[in-house]
Amino acid sequence: MQGFPGGAPDPQQLQATMVAIEQACSLIQLHMNPSEAEKVITSLHSSLMPYQACRFILETSQMPNARFQAAGAIGDAAIREWGILTDDNKRCLILFCLNYVMEHANSPDGYVQSKVSAVAARLLKRGWVEFSDQEKAAIFFEVEQSIRGIHGPNRQFAAINFLETLVSEFSPSTASAMGLPKEFHEQCERSLELHFLKDFYCWAQSAVFNTADKILNSNVTIPEERACSAALRLMFQILSWNFKHTVEHESSDAKINSGLRIDTINLKKFERSLVKPGSMWRDILISSGHATWVLNFYTTLRQKYSYDTLWGDSPIAVSCRQLIVQLCSLAGSVFPNDNGDAQIKHLMMILSAVVLWIEPPDVIAASIRNGGSESEFIDGCHALLSMASLTTGSLFDNLLKSIRHYSTVHLLSALTSEAVKSVLDSQSEEETWGVDSLDILLETWNVILGDVDADKSPISVDGALAASSLFKIIVESHLKAAADSAFEDTDDTEYFHVSVSKRDEQLALYALIARAAPDSTIPFLEQLFSERFARLNQRNGESDPTQTLEELYWLLLVTSHVLTDSGEGETLLIPEALQAGFSNVIDAAQHPVVALSWSIINFSRQCLDPGIRAKYFSPRLMEAVIWFLARWVATYLVPLDVSRGQVSRGEIDSIGTNGSQHSRKLLNSFAWENNQGELVLDFVVLISMLALTTYQGENELQTLTCQKLLATVVRRKHTCAYLVQLDSWRDLTRAFASGRSLLSLSGRLQRSLAETLACAASCIKDPEASAQYLRDLMGPIAGCLVENASRSDLKSVAQQADVIYMVCCLLERLRGAARAAQPRTQKVLFEMGRTVMNPLLTLLEVYKNQSTVVYMVLKFVVDFVDGQAVFLDAKETSALVSFCLRLLQIYSSHNIGKVMLSVSSSLRSESQAEKYKDLRALLRLLTNICSKDLVGFLSDCDGEGSPDIAESQNHEDMDSSINTRVKLLITIYVNTQSLFSIYMPVSLGFGLWSFSLF
């Protein structure tokens, strides 16, 4: 081929190269000396001008792997040497690859042909900006002729496969690296989209039209079927393109009035975007009846192969369905501006064909369980999701009514019911169709119900009835599964564990369905819970309650989601669907939400009875109770002026006794009526104390108690104000301060509990009472630490395990309290910190070889400085900085952190000016340590210069040590500088201070 790069070939050298590559490929296949074989192959890829050798291998070698490597080497070398290749060289390489693919279209080694196609596509993109329109047209001419079937079905398939690869190469998300700027790729993408993509789609259409009759009239698999499948796949790929350069204005008002969405729905689990190719594509996608033809083609094929239950998994069936599902997502100006009528008709037409894939749901589900294909069912679910993301809930509900006597939501309910049953009844991990379809269907429900207008229901009354029936089936199915799992001792029971995130996601979607018809679903839950509760009371120890307890456990989980939202980090509100519903309820006692809430709380109270607790309240059930209480308290124990639409009790009372506003009043006030709120808070404290002391070693339960339940009741000041007045709260604080019952908690929970208890002090209105509360809470803990550090026999007993554990517990508690610093409590906490400063230095000396204690001391100091720095005056800051520097000196003297501080004698001055000078010197030191050579500081701390540290600490400990030291230094520096920079300017340099790293 004239113009092919690489000079005149040497036949002997070409033969030797081919033999070497073939031998290397054989060695890799046999796993013999793979490193040497890889070196040989790498040498071909990296050699200068390897094109003649690669061409020889492609045309001569009988080993497919050798030809594969030769093709890859051509691509790598051409991209690398593009600048030294002539224009003829570049064109010849592309045409050689394309001709090779066409000439070897009958080859059984498809992966080699795909590799050569990929190289051609990559090189064509590399020269895209350089080549003229005539040169591109010449390259594509033969490709188009092959796709139209002029050269037979095998070449047709090869040409379509090349265009698939080319479109993938031009798409930013799948483009290969070329070492070129982003602008180059964007320019190529724009050019292909505006000038070629539509032509490619038309060529693929032509290929499908030309092969359709042969496929439909043939009784055996023919080569045309492979080409047709590839053409359908290419059309799907083109419609999946992210069209960026065809933005056209649409009539938003007309779309809103028609029931079509104007916004793009962000799906949680699925990547599905609107297909907006623009009005230029209207002739081939809409006006030509393209979608109708594709639907009829698939329906005819489906009828032809109705005897074959596995035909749905064939390539042509899968490709055609993918295209149909993608056609569901067409939107924008590709449709005429006719108030959305054309788009709605388009969706109804597709739905009329898709519904045959998924109904009747029970019959199809039974067929799948008996070995039939599930792919058609899953694709049908995807089509429904696409339609839901394009339409409002009411329009989606009505789409099916033109061809069926029931609504789309009714069909969706039936499909979801079968998917739930399949998931819960499946005994095989390989049967995933139920899980896959359930995820899609629940996402569809989320799209329909997720954005509910308070004044407008997203679905019709019939749709709400369908949602209610579905929720009841879901609950009953899950209760049966929970009861059946009661005596199982396998990993499958983890499916019912409260902490499984996927489980929570699923329950939240179940809750959306329940809230679509709260008038029936909430009473249904209350009835089920009351029945199970009564069943426990009637047993009297005569039968095993395990199944009933499993059912109660699951009911607690799902009810938590129905009555409350998760709202991590947000102020929780009562769900709008619950506030807007129940307009006919007048008495709070008759309100289903109220009845269900008190039913669960009354059940939970039973755990306070030791006998009942021993029989029924396992740690796992207690987890569900604690989790429910945390969410319920955060949602319903709120002041009346917090909830949406509620300003004050007086405004609520003036509304009257009718309508949804009265229901809002009931839900926002029932928890505080008749002192119920105080009783609930008292119970919360009692059950928390119970969980922390009685269920020792149950880390999950105790974590929920400390970090969810107790943190929730303290977070809001109005509940905290009631809380601190309770005798049960005082008992909890006394147990924490002086008792030993809570010392069994892990360090993390000690810290969390201390922070929660200390935060409550800010809710006490009287400043002196607030200060006294903190002294009573933390004084004994600080005193215990001082006492331990002052023991005369400390060095002899310090290394005992129980003493180390006690010291770590005390430090964790102090650290938690330090994190709770607020304006009202800062002074008391600072005095607490000042009390333990010298004891901490003593402990640092004693435990110099105990990294756990050392790190705990440093972490406390970091949190203490971080919480206090913004509140301190000059005297307090001087004391704090002095303590920190002494701590660093001790730390350095034992070679723990390898930081040596040399302190100038001027620091001993007592004058105020000298103290400010000392602070300036400190800031200069920290500036140098933190900004001059932090990388060198870290590299010097790797243990090489410190044999004792390298031998005594593992890598994890060393990393923790470095991180803690750096954080300590930066915290002191940043906070003190921000305090005093207004009258104490800082200059960089060493000044009075010097430090050395060794």
Secondary structure, 3 states (H helix, E strand, C coil): CCCCCCCCCCHHHHHHHHHHHHHHHHHHHCCCCHHHHHHHHHHHHHCCCCHHHHHHHHHHCCCHHHHHHHHHHHHHHHHHCHHHCCHHHHHHHHHHHHHHHHHCCCCCCHHHHHHHHHHHHHHHHHCCCCCCHHHHHHHHHHHHHHHCCCCCHHHHHHHHHHHHHHHHHHCCCCCCCCCCCHHHHHHHHHHHHHHCHHHHHHHHHHHHHHHHHHHHHCCCCCHHHHHHHHHHHHHHHHHCCCCCCCCCCCCHHHHHHHCECCCCCCCCCCCCCCECCCHHHHHHHHHCCHHHHHHHHHHHHHHHCCCCCCHHHCHHHHHHHHHHHHHCCECHHHCCCCCCHHHHHHHHHHHHHHHHHHCCHHHHHHHHHCCCCCHHHHHHHHHHHHHHHHECHHHHHHHHHHCCCCCHHHHHHHHHHHHHHHHHHCCCCCCCHHHHHHHHHHHHHHHHHCCCECCECCCCHHHHHHHHHHHHHHHHHHHHHHHHCCCCCCHHHHHHCCCCHHHHHHHHHHHHHHHCCHHHHHHHHHHHHHHHHHHHHHHCCCCCCHHHHHHHHHHHHHHHHHHCCCCCCCCCCCCHHHHHCCCCCCCHHHCHHHHHHHHHHHHHHHHHCHHHHHHHCCHHHHHHHHHHHHHHHHHHCCCCCCCCCCCCHHHHHCCCCCCHHHHHHHHHHHHHHHHHHHHHHHHHHHHHHHHHHCCCCCHHHHHHHHHHHHHHHHHCHHHHHHHCCCHHHHHHHHHHHHCCCCCCCCHHHHHHHHHHHHHHHHHCCCHHHHHHHHHHHHHHHHHHHHHHHCCCCHHHHCCCHHHHHHHHHHHHHHHHHHHCCCCCCHHHHHHHHHHHHHHHHHHHHHCCCCHHHHHHHHHHHHHHHHHHCCCCCHHHHHHHHHHHHHHHHHHHHCCCCCEEEECCHHHHCCCHHHHHHHHHHHHHHHHHHHHHCHHHHHHHCCCCCCHHHHHHCCHHHHHHHHHHHHHHHHHHHHHHHHHHCCCCCCCCCCCCCEEEEC
